[in-house]
Amino acid sequence: MSIPKKGTRKIIVDGEPFLWLIRRQATYTQENCGNLHIAVEHAEAPGSVLVILTDRPHPQCWGTNEVKPVTPSDAAQWIQQAVQLGWQPQPSGIPFEVRIAGGRAEIIYESGEYQSAQNKCSRLPVITNNQSPITNHQ
């Protein structure tokens, strides 16, 4: 998976080049008091995308009173923290998601947790032919 190149900014973190992007147009959830999201990928060898869910309200949110911008130094700090938490930017894989809380990045899903969550969903009963799940429950 790759992020669109239009609107990205280049940043060097620990000698590695990265591209980062803040979505210009707010998503539906961001308009309804959501926070800014940042997508990051390695600039030369894109692989796994880092998704940073910031603690900064989106400026287009109807409840935003004060806009606190995301600076390049914020992005660099969060990228460093994500790498320390285990994000590997060059091998391809599922997006690595972190949430910013109190200025620190926290993992939302690790690949093992994500896989176990998928496995739990696959164990749900399958309902066919418009059968009611209540009448077939044993």
Buried (B, 14 or more C-beta within 10 A) or exposed (E): EEBEEEEBEEBEBEEBEBBBBBBEEBEEEBBEEBBBBBBBBBBEEBBBBBBBBBEBBBEBBEEBEEEEEBEEEBBBBBBEBBBEBEBBBEEEBEBBBBBBEEEEBEBBBBEEEBEEEEEEEEEEEEEEEEEEEEEEEE
